[in-house]
């Protein structure tokens, strides 16, 4: 009998979890899952923003192939004929179901799912907020924008702690929907592929009050490097406009320490809230007797800055944005509860799931199955992982090797290199010093050749 698949993606989840060595975060369900999975210490997305990252995973192609670099382009608009991951499983007899935020666009890839994807809707007072204070703030923000001639709707506060049950917010509703769906799927005479996408800890940091109360706000650590890297280029960082759009966030300049503590507190509360919803789904999987016949892939779509480099949100090529959690679990694996330090990429998930479930790997896939690591986690693996991020007229190509992060910012038309970055992780794991002007040119030349050759090989799926 073919294996089922539970494919869980979490929005904006950085490697700030108990199983990743952060003892003060409350993530017991993810931590327990890690004890029955292989934890990937160095897993990298292909672009640190929601839509391009998810489309890369679900298509099996890198952003330069999907041509999706923004939030506006669904997969099926850019690649109408690509055999997506869920479509491939559906064609092989699987019941494929999507709940929550799997693709960035709710109605993307309808041909890949056995029925229309389910995006839960709450009994919101306004735009995902539940407290009167938040609704009043939204109204003030709307008025300010209208008075200034801005016709866009204003965003509400960046965080909220409503005293409500779990299913008052999206993720609680999606967990209940996933549980109900699992009960129906367990009755079928064919395997299933269930895609489940949790929204939190994406902004706004809205979570039930009891998850906020798990933390002592004053004891939560602030970023250890709240400053721009030495030698940073003009393309490296952003003005974190995603966060600045929320009510109460300064439109320019630094985030005050008191507000930074509130934001970090809210992020942690949302992680714990999401973790609790995951636990409910995993418990149901076990109760239904499906645990021993289900492959689980759990991942965050990219990392997130909480004040590192004096910045917030994602949208860069730095380690903190491109590295994200990845757990893989299959009942037959030999490396249960272990960790691998080998480099893997999110584009590798498509071929891995195919191999684990006995499906052929489509020729268009540009990743490599990391299934062998589930038995031999110390097996020598990829020499590099590749990410990219666009600026206006410029594309930043990043390569993470065992020791270095090397980045070239190139003009998209001429491919002329406008700037370079080099960070030595053996001495500078926080990427605080760009060494590009401090090292021998022979090292830069070697890394540049490796980046260009590796990128071409990656596009051909031959890393």
C-alpha positions in Angstrom: 0.0 0.0 0.0 1.3 3.5 -0.9 2.3 5.9 1.9 0.1 8.9 2.8 1.6 12.3 2.9 1.0 15.1 5.5 2.7 18.2 4.0 2.7 21.0 6.6 4.0 24.5 5.7 4.2 27.4 8.2 4.4 31.0 7.2 7.5 33.1 8.3 8.8 30.4 10.7 12.4 30.8 11.6 14.6 28.2 13.3 13.5 29.6 16.7 12.2 26.3 18.1 13.1 24.1 21.0 14.3 21.3 18.7 16.7 23.8 17.1 18.3 24.6 20.4 16.2 27.5 21.6 15.2 26.4 25.1 12.9 29.4 26.0 10.5 28.9 23.1 7.4 26.8 23.8 7.1 24.4 20.8 6.5 21.0 22.4 4.6 19.5 19.5 7.2 20.4 16.9 9.9 19.2 19.3 8.1 15.9 19.7 7.8 15.5 16.0 11.5 16.1 15.6 12.1 13.1 17.9 10.6 10.9 15.2 12.0 12.8 12.2 15.3 13.9 10.7 15.9 17.5 11.6 17.7 19.5 8.9 20.0 22.0 10.5 20.9 23.7 7.2 17.9 23.8 4.9 17.5 26.8 2.6 14.6 28.3 0.6 15.1 29.5 -2.9 13.8 33.0 -2.3 12.9 34.5 1.1 9.3 35.6 0.4 6.1 33.6 0.5 4.9 33.1 -3.1 8.2 32.5 -4.9 9.4 30.1 -2.1 6.1 28.0 -2.2 5.9 28.0 -6.0 9.5 26.7 -6.1 8.7 23.9 -3.7 5.4 22.9 -5.3 6.6 23.1 -8.9 10.0 21.6 -8.2 11.7 24.5 -10.1 13.9 27.4 -9.0 12.7 31.0 -9.3 14.6 31.7 -12.5 12.6 28.9 -14.0 9.2 29.7 -12.5 9.9 33.4 -13.2 8.0 34.1 -10.0 9.8 36.7 -7.9 6.9 38.6 -6.4 3.6 38.1 -4.4 1.3 38.9 -7.4 2.0 35.9 -9.7 0.3 32.5 -9.1 2.1 29.4 -10.2 -0.5 28.6 -12.9 -0.1 32.0 -14.5 3.6 31.6 -14.9 3.7 27.9 -15.5 0.3 26.7 -16.7 1.5 23.3 -17.8 4.0 22.3 -15.1 3.3 19.1 -13.3 3.0 20.4 -9.7 3.7 18.3 -6.7 0.0 17.7 -5.7 -0.9 17.2 -9.4 1.7 14.5 -9.7 0.3 12.7 -6.6 -3.2 13.1 -7.8 -2.3 11.6 -11.2 -0.9 8.6 -9.3 -4.1 7.8 -7.5 -3.9 10.0 -4.5 -6.7 12.1 -3.0 -5.1 15.5 -2.8 -6.5 18.1 -0.4 -5.4 21.6 0.5 -6.3 23.4 3.8 -5.1 26.8 4.9 -2.2 28.6 3.2 -0.4 26.1 1.1 0.1 28.1 -2.1 0.3 31.9 -1.5 -2.8 32.3 -3.7 -5.8 30.4 -2.3 -7.1 29.3 -5.7 -3.8 28.6 -7.3 -3.3 25.2 -9.0 -6.9 24.0 -8.8 -5.9 21.2 -11.1 -3.6 19.8 -8.5 -6.3 19.2 -5.9 -9.1 16.6 -5.8 -11.4 19.3 -4.6 -11.3 23.1 -4.1 -8.8 24.2 -1.5 -10.2 25.2 1.9 -9.2 28.6 3.3 -11.0 29.1 6.6 -12.8 32.3 7.2 -13.3 33.7 10.7 -16.1 35.6 12.3 -13.8 38.6 12.2 -14.8 42.1 13.4 -12.3 43.4 10.8 -9.5 42.0 8.7 -8.5 39.2 11.1 -8.7 41.2 14.4 -11.0 40.5 17.3 -10.5 43.2 19.8 -12.3 46.6 19.9 -8.9 48.3 20.3 -7.7 46.8 17.0 -10.8 47.7 15.2 -10.6 51.3 16.4 -6.9 51.4 15.3 -7.9 50.2 11.8 -10.5 52.9 11.5 -8.0 55.6 12.5 -5.5 54.2 10.0 -8.1 54.1 7.2 -9.0 57.8 8.0 -5.3 58.8 7.9 -4.8 57.2 4.6 -8.0 58.6 3.1 -7.1 62.1 4.3 -3.6 61.8 2.7 -5.1 60.7 -0.6 -4.1 57.1 -0.2 -7.0 54.9 -1.3 -5.5 51.6 0.1 -7.0 50.1 3.2 -4.9 50.6 6.3 -3.5 47.6 8.1 -4.3 47.1 11.7 -2.0 46.8 14.7 1.1 44.5 14.4 -0.1 42.3 17.2 -3.2 41.3 19.2 -3.8 39.1 22.3 -7.5 38.5 22.4 -8.9 36.3 25.2 -10.6 33.8 22.8 -10.5 30.1 22.1 -8.0 28.7 19.5 -10.5 28.4 16.7 -11.4 32.1 16.9 -8.3 32.7 14.6 -7.4 31.1 11.3 -5.0 28.4 12.4 -7.4 27.0 15.0 -10.1 26.7 12.4 -7.7 25.2 9.9 -6.6 22.6 12.4 -10.2 21.6 13.0 -10.8 21.4 9.3 -7.7 19.2 8.9 -8.9 16.9 11.6 -12.3 16.6 10.0 -10.6 15.9 6.6 -8.3 13.3 8.1 -11.4 11.4 9.4 -12.9 11.3 5.9 -9.6 10.5 4.2 -9.1 7.5 6.6 -12.2 5.9 5.1 -10.9 6.0 1.5 -9.5 3.0 -0.3 -6.6 5.1 -1.8 -3.8 7.1 -0.2 -3.9 10.8 0.5 -1.7 13.9 0.1 -2.9 16.5 2.7 -1.4 19.9 2.3 -1.9 22.0 5.5 -0.7 25.6 5.7 -0.6 27.5 9.0 -0.6 31.3 8.8 1.2 32.1 12.1 3.7 33.4 12.9 3.1 35.7 9.9 2.1 39.3 10.7 0.0 40.5 12.4 1.1 38.6 15.5 -2.4 37.8 16.6 -2.8 34.8 19.0 -5.1 33.9 21.9 -4.1 35.6 25.1 -3.0 32.3 26.9 -0.1 31.9 24.4 1.2 35.3 25.2 1.0 34.4 28.9 3.5 31.5 28.3 6.3 34.1 28.1 7.8 36.7 30.3 8.1 39.7 28.0 11.1 41.2 29.8 13.0 37.9 29.7 12.8 37.5 26.0 16.1 38.2 24.3 16.5 40.9 21.8 18.6 40.5 18.6 22.3 40.1 19.4 23.3 42.0 16.3 20.9 45.0 16.0 23.1 46.8 13.5 23.9 46.7 9.8 26.7 44.4 8.8 30.1 46.0 8.3 30.6 46.5 4.6 26.9 45.9 3.7 26.0 46.8 0.1 23.2 49.1 -1.1 21.3 46.0 -2.1 21.7 43.8 1.0 18.9 45.1 3.3 15.4 46.5 3.0 13.4 49.1 4.9 11.1 46.3 6.1 8.1 47.9 4.5 6.0 44.9 5.2 6.1 45.6 8.9 6.0 49.4 8.5 2.5 49.1 6.9 1.0 48.1 10.3 -0.6 50.6 12.6 1.7 51.8 15.4 5.0 50.9 13.6 7.3 53.9 12.7 7.2 54.7 9.0 11.0 55.2 9.1 13.9 54.8 11.4 14.6 52.3 14.1 12.1 50.2 16.1 12.2 51.4 19.7 13.3 48.8 22.2 10.0 48.7 24.0 8.1 48.1 20.8 10.7 45.5 19.7 9.9 43.5 22.9 6.2 43.6 22.1 6.9 42.3 18.6 9.2 39.5 19.7 6.7 38.6 22.4 3.9 38.4 19.8 6.1 36.4 17.4 6.8 33.8 20.1 3.1 33.7 21.1 2.2 33.0 17.5 4.7 30.2 17.2 3.3 28.5 20.3 -0.2 29.0 19.1 0.6 27.4 15.8 2.5 24.6 17.5 -0.6 23.7 19.6 -2.7 23.5 16.4 -0.1 21.2 14.8 -0.3 19.0 17.9 -4.0 18.5 17.5 -3.6 17.4 13.9 -0.8 15.0 14.7 -2.7 13.5 17.6 -5.6 12.8 15.3 -3.3 11.2 12.8 -2.3 8.8 15.5 -5.8 8.2 16.8 -7.0 7.2 13.3 -4.2 4.6 13.0 -2.5 6.5 10.1 0.8 7.3 11.8 2.6 4.2 10.6 1.6 4.7 7.0 2.2 8.5 6.6 5.2 10.5 5.5 5.4 13.9 7.2 7.2 16.9 5.7 7.1 19.9 8.0 8.7 23.2 6.9 8.7 27.0 7.2 8.6 28.8 3.9 11.6 31.0 4.8 13.2 32.6 7.8 12.4 36.0 9.4 14.4 38.8 11.1 13.5 39.9 14.6 15.7 42.9 14.8 18.9 41.3 13.3 20.9 43.7 11.2 18.6 46.4 12.6 15.8 45.0 10.3 12.6 43.0 10.5 10.7 40.7 8.2 12.4 38.7 5.4 13.2 39.8 1.8 17.0 39.4 1.9 19.7 36.9 1.0 21.0 36.6 4.5 21.2 33.4 6.5 18.5 34.5 8.9 16.0 34.8 6.0 17.0 32.0 3.7 17.4 29.3 6.4 14.2 27.8 7.8 13.1 24.7 9.7 12.7 21.4 7.9 11.7 18.1 9.5 11.1 14.9 7.4 9.6 11.7 8.9 8.7 8.4 7.3 7.9 5.2 9.3 10.7 3.2 7.7 13.5 5.7 8.3 16.7 4.7 10.2 17.7 8.2 11.4 14.7 8.8 13.6 15.3 11.6 16.1 18.6 12.6 14.6 20.0 15.8 13.0 21.9 16.3 9.8 24.2 19.2 9.1 24.3 18.5 5.3 23.1 21.3 3.0 19.7 20.8 1.5 17.3 23.0 -0.5 13.6 23.4 -0.4 13.4 22.6 -4.1 14.5 19.1 -3.0 11.2 18.3 -1.3 9.3 17.4 -4.5 11.7 14.7 -5.6 12.2 13.4 -2.0 8.4 12.9 -1.5 8.3 11.1 -4.9 11.0 8.7 -3.9 9.6 8.1 -0.4 6.2 7.3 -1.9 7.4 5.2 -4.8 6.5 7.7 -7.6 8.7 8.6 -10.5 10.6 11.9 -10.3 9.5 14.1 -13.2 12.3 15.2 -15.5 11.5 18.9 -14.9 12.5 18.8 -11.2 15.5 20.9 -10.4 16.2 19.5 -6.9 17.6 16.3 -5.6 15.9 13.7 -3.4 17.4 13.8 0.1 15.7 10.5 0.9 19.1 8.8 1.5 19.8 11.2 4.4 16.8 9.7 6.3 18.8 6.6 6.7 22.4 8.0 6.6 22.3 11.6 7.9 26.1 12.0 7.8 26.2 11.0 4.1 28.3 13.6 2.1 25.7 15.7 0.3 25.4 19.0 -1.6 28.4 21.3 -1.8 26.2 24.4 -1.9 22.6 25.7 -1.5 21.4 28.5 -3.7 19.0 31.4 -3.0 18.2 34.6 -4.8 16.4 37.9 -4.2 15.6 40.7 -6.7 16.0 44.4 -6.4 14.9 46.9 -9.1 16.9 45.9 -12.2 19.2 43.8 -10.0 19.2 40.1 -9.0 21.1 38.9 -6.0 22.4 35.4 -6.4 23.5 33.7 -3.1 25.4 30.6 -2.5 25.8 28.9 0.9 28.7 26.5 1.2 29.9 24.6 4.3 31.9 27.7 5.3 30.8 30.7 3.3 27.9 32.7 2.1 28.8 34.4 -1.1 26.5 36.8 -3.0 26.7 38.5 -6.3 24.3 41.3 -7.1 24.0 41.4 -10.9 22.2 43.6 -13.4 19.4 41.5 -14.8 20.0 42.6 -18.4 23.8 42.6 -18.7 24.6 40.3 -15.8 27.3 42.8 -14.8 28.2 42.4 -11.1 27.3 45.5 -9.2 28.3 44.3 -5.7 29.5 41.3 -3.8 29.2 39.9 -0.3 31.2 37.3 1.5 30.5 36.0 5.1 32.7 33.4 6.8 30.5 31.2 9.0 33.5 29.6 10.7 34.1 32.9 12.4 30.9 35.0 11.8 27.7 32.9 12.0 25.6 36.1 12.4 27.0 37.5 9.1 28.1 40.8 10.6 31.1 41.5 8.5 31.3 41.5 4.7 34.8 40.3 4.0 34.7 40.9 0.3 37.5 43.6 0.5 39.5 41.8 3.1 40.3 38.4 1.5 42.5 37.2 -1.3 41.1 37.7 -4.8 41.8 34.0 -5.6 39.1 33.0 -3.0 36.6 35.4 -4.5 37.4 34.1 -8.0 36.9 30.5 -6.9 33.6 31.2 -5.2 32.4 33.2 -8.2 33.2 30.3 -10.5 31.5 27.9 -8.1 28.4 30.1 -7.9 28.1 30.4 -11.7 28.8 26.7 -12.4 26.7 25.5 -9.5 23.7 27.7 -10.5 23.7 26.3 -14.0 24.0 22.7 -12.6 21.1 23.5 -10.2 18.9 24.7 -13.0 19.5 21.3 -14.7 18.8 19.4 -11.5 22.4 18.0 -11.5 23.8 19.3 -8.2 
